[in-house]
Amino acid sequence: MMTSILTKRIREANAQGRTALIPFLPAGFPDLDRFWTELEALDNAGASVIEIGMPFSDPVADGPAVEAASLHSLELGVNLDYILDGLIERKGRFNAGLLLMGYLNPVLQYGPKRFAKRCEQAGVSGLIIADMPADESTELRETLDAHGVSLIPLVGLNTGPERMKLYAECGNGFCYFVSVLGTTGQRDELPAEVLQKLQEAKAAFDIPIALGFGIHKPEQLEELQGLADAAVFGSALINHINEGGTCTSFMERWK
């Protein structure tokens, strides 16, 4: 299997002695035009991977900030064609790896084969489906693999050793480690058991480990050195934009 561009970009950051940055921005947020400007700003500011949210009407894993931004995008008319058409139009402009994150139903409605083909055309290298267990992902994973798109494994505090092994055997790109039991959103402190569970994940996977959910300030990464190869942040970025900031000014804090 070829090494994913997602793996490459994270390892490049690690080779420079830093944690790779994976900002999350819902498609169409804060508005249909500015979204594309902010996406390019994230790339220019040094994001290793950019995670683009596919808005969905029943986002069971999203906290208040992500849910409100996603519902706003849906009201603006954002759909998969808006995302994929826009990325195809801009293909080749991004140095960062591109990743889509969302839920299974829109992908099924769009058609998995059509979706995978258009992701390849758009330069999308990975997909996170928050409500799809690994046991049921074989068909979709094979469809995506045929077009060079990695289905990113999600593990967390309640993932046991056997399931960790299952995810490791089929994982590609990177492993997304969910730091809390609950929805996305800012937390002042990560659960104490995160460090131990991250060690288990590092031992199980030979691809990078990205820590997400609850990350909102660079200081949180200091105790995770050597365990988390990348950090995913979404709610803090959305709140920063809602308060009048930009992706550029937000990313300045993380350099």
Order of alpha helices (4+ residues) and beta strands (2+ residues): alpha-beta-alpha-beta-alpha-alpha-beta-alpha-alpha-beta-alpha-beta-beta-alpha-beta-alpha-beta-beta-alpha-alpha
